[in-house]
Amino acid sequence: MPEWKKTNSLFLQEWWWKAVCPEESFRLLETGKGSFWPMAKIRRLGVFHVYAMPSLTQHAGPYLPEREDFMNLLERIPDSWQLHLNVGFKLDAGEILAAERRGLRVKERHSQRIEDLSDLERVFAAFKPARQRQIRKAERLLSVRQDDDIEQLIRLQAETFRRQGKRSPYPPRTVRRLYEAVMRHDAGRLITLVDASGTVMACGLFVHDDTTCYSLTHGFHKTSHDTGAGSLLQWEGIRLAASRKLVFDFEGSDIESIKRFNLSFGATTGTYSKIERATTFFRFLERLRAIF
């Protein structure tokens, strides 16, 4: 087992990676200066290994006591590794150039956040009027239940993706294991919304470290839109973040409808980087596999 350094970032905790990713399927790149970069192997194709973030993990780091050590970590990535990695910050021009010299492509990704939650009345006043109305409506129709029934979230996740014609990308076993680890480390809360009949309309897992509360994953009943459950669920997450004096991160998206929803809470957009490598030969092998 590689040596993990102590860091405040939730997504760089050893216990987090053990929960979301079997030990034998990830690597930890290190330098002599204390930097490290965990990467999960999601599959292998011939001589190529594909590394990315594990399920339910916003980014894979890296952890850098000294920012300039990022270049040293780049040099430790084998040329045969195909990568799809979110970086926990925005690369500068020099770092982008160094990545491109290694055959890596750098893209910008975006996240929506509310930085200052010191005055919740002011925060709520910054919401779009339609979002305020949805929350007030939901508060009349729904009750907040804080329990430990992770199976409700797993069920609603599956139902939500099924309505979109997709399978849930989150294996139930991983969700259970992560939830147990989060509770054990006092690093989050499961929030459940129920209607007057006791039917669960929405369920969400919110996780946090010392600086930020993340809206990690949710599931919704098929009629939840009629009750405003999605808006109230995020508002409860924001209130959780405020109670701990944290920043609230929506785990933003570049999907336009999701981005509009997040921004309607008065959030601002931040930028981070994504590093990719998929060589021409690797793409050729992928096409062959799809054919045969």
C-alpha positions as CSV (number, residue, x, y, z in Angstrom):
1,M,0.0,0.0,0.0
2,P,1.5,3.4,-1.0
3,E,2.0,6.1,1.6
4,W,-0.7,8.8,1.8
5,K,0.3,12.2,3.0
6,K,-2.0,14.2,5.3
7,T,-4.1,16.7,3.4
8,N,-7.3,18.6,4.2
9,S,-8.9,17.8,0.8
10,L,-11.8,15.3,1.1
11,F,-11.1,13.7,-2.2
12,L,-7.5,13.0,-1.3
13,Q,-8.2,11.1,1.9
14,E,-6.9,7.5,2.0
15,W,-10.2,6.4,3.6
16,W,-12.2,8.0,0.7
17,W,-10.2,6.1,-2.0
18,K,-10.4,2.8,-0.1
19,A,-14.2,3.3,-0.1
20,V,-14.7,4.1,-3.7
21,C,-11.9,2.2,-5.3
22,P,-10.4,-1.3,-4.6
23,E,-6.7,-0.9,-3.5
24,E,-5.4,-3.1,-6.4
25,S,-7.0,-0.8,-9.0
26,F,-5.4,2.5,-8.2
27,R,-1.9,3.9,-8.3
28,L,-0.3,6.7,-6.3
29,L,2.3,8.7,-8.1
30,E,4.8,10.4,-5.7
31,T,7.8,12.7,-5.6
32,G,10.5,13.2,-3.0
33,K,9.0,16.6,-2.1
34,G,5.8,15.1,-0.5
35,S,3.5,15.5,-3.6
36,F,1.2,12.7,-4.6
37,W,-1.4,12.0,-7.2
38,P,-3.9,9.1,-6.9
39,M,-5.3,7.6,-10.1
40,A,-7.9,4.8,-10.5
41,K,-7.4,2.2,-13.2
42,I,-10.8,1.8,-14.7
43,R,-9.8,-0.7,-17.4
44,R,-7.0,-2.2,-19.5
45,L,-6.9,-2.6,-23.3
46,G,-3.8,-4.3,-24.6
47,V,-0.7,-2.5,-23.4
48,F,-2.8,0.5,-22.5
49,H,-4.1,1.3,-19.0
50,V,-7.0,3.8,-18.6
51,Y,-6.8,5.9,-15.5
52,A,-9.5,8.3,-14.2
53,M,-11.3,9.4,-11.1
54,P,-13.2,6.8,-9.1
55,S,-16.9,6.9,-8.9
56,L,-18.4,9.8,-6.9
57,T,-15.0,11.6,-6.7
58,Q,-14.9,15.2,-8.0
59,H,-11.1,15.2,-8.7
60,A,-8.0,13.2,-8.1
61,G,-5.8,16.0,-6.9
62,P,-2.9,16.2,-7.1
63,Y,-1.7,17.2,-3.6
64,L,1.1,19.7,-4.0
65,P,2.9,21.2,-0.9
66,E,4.9,23.1,-3.6
67,R,3.0,24.0,-6.8
68,E,6.1,23.8,-9.0
69,D,6.3,20.1,-8.1
70,F,3.4,19.5,-10.5
71,M,5.9,19.2,-13.3
72,N,7.7,16.4,-11.5
73,L,4.4,14.5,-11.2
74,L,3.7,14.9,-14.9
75,E,7.0,13.2,-15.7
76,R,6.0,10.2,-13.7
77,I,3.0,9.4,-15.8
78,P,3.9,6.5,-18.1
79,D,3.3,7.2,-21.8
80,S,1.1,4.1,-22.2
81,W,-1.5,5.5,-19.7
82,Q,-4.7,6.9,-21.2
83,L,-6.0,9.6,-18.9
84,H,-9.3,11.3,-18.0
85,L,-8.5,13.2,-14.8
86,N,-10.0,16.2,-13.2
87,V,-7.4,18.4,-11.5
88,G,-8.5,20.2,-8.3
89,F,-7.3,23.6,-9.6
90,K,-6.8,25.5,-12.9
91,L,-3.5,24.9,-14.6
92,D,-1.5,28.0,-15.5
93,A,0.1,28.5,-18.9
94,G,3.4,26.9,-18.0
95,E,1.7,23.8,-16.6
96,I,-0.5,23.5,-19.7
97,L,2.5,23.7,-21.9
98,A,4.3,21.0,-19.9
99,A,1.3,18.8,-20.1
100,E,1.0,19.2,-23.8
101,R,4.6,18.3,-24.3
102,R,3.8,15.0,-22.6
103,G,1.0,14.4,-25.2
104,L,-1.7,15.4,-22.8
105,R,-4.7,17.6,-23.7
106,V,-6.0,20.2,-21.1
107,K,-9.6,21.3,-21.0
108,E,-11.4,23.7,-18.8
109,R,-14.2,22.5,-16.6
110,H,-16.6,24.5,-14.4
111,S,-18.1,24.3,-11.0
112,Q,-20.8,26.4,-9.4
113,R,-20.2,27.5,-5.8
114,I,-21.5,29.9,-3.1
115,E,-18.5,31.2,-1.3
116,D,-20.0,33.3,1.5
117,L,-22.7,31.8,3.6
118,S,-22.3,34.0,6.6
119,D,-25.8,35.6,6.2
120,L,-28.4,33.1,5.0
121,E,-31.1,35.7,4.6
122,R,-28.8,37.5,2.1
123,V,-27.9,34.2,0.4
124,F,-31.6,33.4,0.0
125,A,-32.4,36.9,-1.3
126,A,-29.8,36.3,-4.1
127,F,-31.7,33.3,-5.4
128,K,-33.8,33.8,-8.6
129,P,-37.4,34.5,-7.7
130,A,-38.6,31.3,-9.3
131,R,-36.1,29.3,-7.1
132,Q,-37.4,31.1,-4.0
133,R,-41.0,30.2,-4.9
134,Q,-40.0,26.5,-5.4
135,I,-38.3,26.3,-2.0
136,R,-41.3,28.0,-0.2
137,K,-43.7,25.6,-2.0
138,A,-41.6,22.6,-1.0
139,E,-41.4,23.7,2.6
140,R,-45.2,23.6,2.7
141,L,-45.5,20.2,1.1
142,L,-42.4,18.3,2.4
143,S,-40.6,17.5,5.6
144,V,-36.9,17.1,6.1
145,R,-35.9,13.8,7.5
146,Q,-32.3,13.2,8.5
147,D,-31.8,9.4,8.8
148,D,-29.3,6.8,7.8
149,D,-31.3,4.8,5.2
150,I,-28.8,4.9,2.3
151,E,-31.0,2.3,0.5
152,Q,-33.5,5.1,-0.2
153,L,-30.8,7.1,-2.0
154,I,-29.7,4.0,-4.0
155,R,-33.3,3.3,-5.0
156,L,-34.0,6.8,-6.1
157,Q,-30.7,7.1,-8.0
158,A,-31.6,4.1,-10.0
159,E,-35.1,5.4,-10.7
160,T,-33.8,8.8,-11.7
161,F,-31.4,7.4,-14.3
162,R,-33.9,4.9,-15.5
163,R,-36.3,7.7,-16.4
164,Q,-33.4,9.1,-18.5
165,G,-33.0,5.8,-20.3
166,K,-29.7,5.2,-18.5
167,R,-28.2,2.9,-15.9
168,S,-27.0,4.4,-12.7
169,P,-23.2,4.9,-12.9
170,Y,-22.9,4.4,-9.1
171,P,-22.6,0.8,-8.1
172,P,-24.8,0.2,-5.0
173,R,-22.0,-1.5,-3.2
174,T,-19.7,1.5,-3.7
175,V,-22.5,3.9,-2.5
176,R,-23.0,1.9,0.7
177,R,-19.2,1.6,1.3
178,L,-18.7,5.3,0.8
179,Y,-21.6,6.3,3.0
180,E,-20.3,4.1,5.8
181,A,-16.9,5.7,5.5
182,V,-18.4,9.3,5.4
183,M,-20.4,8.6,8.5
184,R,-17.4,7.0,10.3
185,H,-15.3,10.1,9.7
186,D,-18.1,12.7,10.4
187,A,-17.7,14.0,6.9
188,G,-21.3,14.4,5.6
189,R,-25.0,13.9,6.0
190,L,-27.8,12.2,4.2
191,I,-30.8,14.4,3.8
192,T,-34.2,13.0,2.9
193,L,-37.4,14.8,1.9
194,V,-40.8,13.1,2.5
195,D,-44.4,14.2,1.7
196,A,-47.3,14.1,4.0
197,S,-48.0,10.4,3.2
198,G,-44.4,9.5,4.1
199,T,-43.3,8.9,0.4
200,V,-39.7,9.8,-0.1
201,M,-39.5,12.6,-2.7
202,A,-35.8,13.2,-2.7
203,C,-32.6,12.1,-1.0
204,G,-29.1,13.5,-1.2
205,L,-25.7,12.9,0.2
206,F,-23.8,16.0,1.1
207,V,-20.1,15.6,2.1
208,H,-17.6,18.0,3.5
209,D,-14.0,18.7,4.6
210,D,-12.6,21.6,6.5
211,T,-13.4,24.2,3.8
212,T,-16.2,23.0,1.5
213,C,-19.5,21.1,1.5
214,Y,-20.2,19.2,-1.7
215,S,-23.6,18.3,-3.2
216,L,-22.3,14.8,-4.0
217,T,-25.2,12.7,-5.3
218,H,-29.0,12.7,-5.3
219,G,-32.1,10.7,-6.3
220,F,-35.6,11.9,-6.9
221,H,-39.1,10.4,-7.0
222,K,-40.9,10.6,-10.4
223,T,-43.3,13.3,-9.1
224,S,-40.7,15.3,-7.1
225,H,-40.6,18.1,-9.7
226,D,-44.2,19.0,-8.8
227,T,-43.2,19.5,-5.2
228,G,-40.0,21.6,-5.6
229,A,-38.0,18.8,-3.9
230,G,-34.9,19.4,-6.0
231,S,-34.7,23.1,-4.9
232,L,-35.4,22.4,-1.2
233,L,-32.8,19.6,-1.2
234,Q,-30.0,22.0,-2.3
235,W,-31.3,24.6,0.1
236,E,-30.9,22.2,3.0
237,G,-27.4,21.4,1.8
238,I,-26.6,25.1,1.7
239,R,-27.9,25.4,5.3
240,L,-25.7,22.5,6.3
241,A,-22.7,24.2,4.8
242,A,-23.5,27.5,6.5
243,S,-23.9,25.8,9.9
244,R,-20.3,24.6,9.5
245,K,-19.0,27.9,8.1
246,L,-18.1,26.2,4.8
247,V,-18.2,27.1,1.1
248,F,-21.0,25.2,-0.8
249,D,-20.0,23.5,-4.0
250,F,-22.8,22.2,-6.3
251,E,-20.3,19.8,-8.0
252,G,-21.1,21.9,-11.1
253,S,-21.7,20.9,-14.6
254,D,-21.2,22.1,-18.1
255,I,-24.6,20.7,-19.1
256,E,-26.5,23.8,-19.7
257,S,-29.7,22.9,-17.8
258,I,-27.8,21.8,-14.7
259,K,-25.6,24.9,-14.8
260,R,-28.7,27.2,-15.0
261,F,-30.2,25.4,-12.1
262,N,-27.1,25.9,-10.0
263,L,-26.6,29.5,-11.0
264,S,-30.2,30.2,-10.0
265,F,-29.1,29.9,-6.4
266,G,-26.8,32.9,-6.8
267,A,-23.8,30.7,-7.3
268,T,-20.7,31.9,-9.1
269,T,-18.7,29.8,-11.6
270,G,-15.2,28.6,-10.9
271,T,-12.8,26.9,-13.3
272,Y,-10.6,23.9,-12.9
273,S,-8.7,21.7,-15.4
274,K,-9.2,18.3,-16.9
275,I,-6.3,16.3,-18.3
276,E,-6.9,13.8,-21.1
277,R,-4.8,11.4,-23.2
278,A,-6.2,9.1,-25.7
279,T,-3.7,8.2,-28.4
280,T,-4.6,7.4,-32.0
281,F,-3.6,3.8,-31.6
282,F,-5.6,3.4,-28.4
283,R,-8.7,4.8,-30.2
284,F,-8.1,2.3,-33.0
285,L,-8.1,-0.6,-30.5
286,E,-11.3,0.7,-28.9
287,R,-13.0,0.7,-32.2
288,L,-11.8,-2.8,-32.9
289,R,-13.1,-4.0,-29.6
290,A,-16.5,-2.4,-30.3
291,I,-16.7,-4.2,-33.6
292,F,-15.7,-7.6,-32.3
